[in-house]
Amino acid sequence: MLDVACGTFALDLPLLKHGYRVVGLDASRDMLRVARRSVARERGAADVRVADMRTFDLHRTFDAILCLGTAFNYLATTRDVRRALARFRRHLRPGGVLVLDLTNFEAWIRHPQNVRAEVEYRSRDGTRIAVFAFNDQDLPKSIHFARFFTVVQKDRGMSVGFDEARLRIWEKSDLARALERDRFHPVEWWGDLRLGARYEPSRSPRLVCVAIRT
Ligand SMILES: C[S@@+](CC[C@H](N)C(=O)[O-])C[C@H]1O[C@@H](n2cnc3c(N)ncnc32)[C@H](O)[C@@H]1O
């Protein structure tokens, strides 16, 4: 399998344990540093590399491609979506499976969760980390702004970081059309990553699509 924005590899570790071979790509070196550490801790083996899902070329095909944990929403323009889908198609064998796991923004917009304390963490050496999320949506443009404030306190020192990402808001029907246009045929829709979890537009946390490369 190929996970095209694997992040810390957290969702791939169970697959390794089940005997799948997984290659992971991600645009972030920091994420991959954590991913390599996690794989080593599990005494597993996995090939993880820095790459952009819009441009990568591995000169081989896979049985399945995964794009999980909202990573597909990071493709904010139609051009980037099409570039990535062309890459996915080139790296998937005919009949191979594409799994996209997006945030279900339809439910989010009905029940806004735009302000929340995301993480409060204390590590063994006493470092404290607090992450606060505050978001906003530009509905006419189908864009969600994900913003995070991160505050790290170590001893008496403190650092504050700010991060903003533009995410594309997808509805199921638009995603189905975009996939068919680039010759992926959706066969299943789930409301989260549990196999067969029923998709309910106004309630499900996730919009998961399983599509076949035609
Ligand atoms: C919310 S994280 C999800 C990570 C992982 N898939 C998971 O579910 O745990 C989104 C990831 O997408 C990566 N990403 C965003 N744009 C990317 C791109 N164009 N190519 C590759 N990775 C990208 C980020 O670096 C980040 O690791």
The ligand as a Gaussian input file, in Angstrom:
#p B3LYP/6-31G(d) Opt

LIG

0 1
 C       -3.833000      16.081000       9.349000
 S       -2.335000      15.299000       8.855000
 C       -2.837000      13.605000       8.590000
 C       -1.688000      12.642000       8.661000
 C       -2.035000      11.148000       8.555000
 N       -2.590000      10.833000       7.244000
 C       -2.968000      10.725000       9.656000
 O       -4.165000      10.513000       9.383000
 O       -2.513000      10.600000      10.807000
 C       -2.146000      15.904000       7.199000
 C       -0.821000      15.518000       6.619000
 O       -0.820000      15.850000       5.244000
 C        0.488000      16.269000       4.918000
 N        0.386000      17.005000       3.655000
 C       -0.286000      18.151000       3.427000
 N       -0.153000      18.514000       2.135000
 C        0.610000      17.553000       1.554000
 C        1.096000      17.358000       0.229000
 N        0.804000      18.225000      -0.757000
 N        1.834000      16.260000      -0.040000
 C        2.142000      15.372000       0.950000
 N        1.737000      15.519000       2.228000
 C        0.967000      16.596000       2.514000
 C        0.930000      17.070000       6.114000
 O        2.334000      17.211000       6.188000
 C        0.369000      16.235000       7.254000
 O        1.282000      15.266000       7.703000

